[in-house]
Amino acid sequence: MANQLGKRFLCEVCGTQVLCTKAGGGAIQCCGKDMELQTPKPLPSSD
């Protein structure tokens, strides 16, 4: 899996968050496990 610039990753074990600043191949790991890609939070509507 390629890491994309600007994506955030979260460690489910310790809660560490990482922001990808350089795109590349491989997997981001923490605490011996692959980190999970975070989904963007939806913005509130401006009705």
C-alpha positions, 0 to 999 in steps of 0.5 A: 500500500502506498502512503499518500501525502497529507493522509493521517494515520492512527495507532489503535494501540497507543493512540499516536497520530501520524501525518504523512509528509512524503509519499512512498511505498510500504506501511506505517507501523507503530507498536508492531502493527500497521497504523490505520488510515483515518477518514476525514471528519464531515464538516457541519452544514452551513444552511 
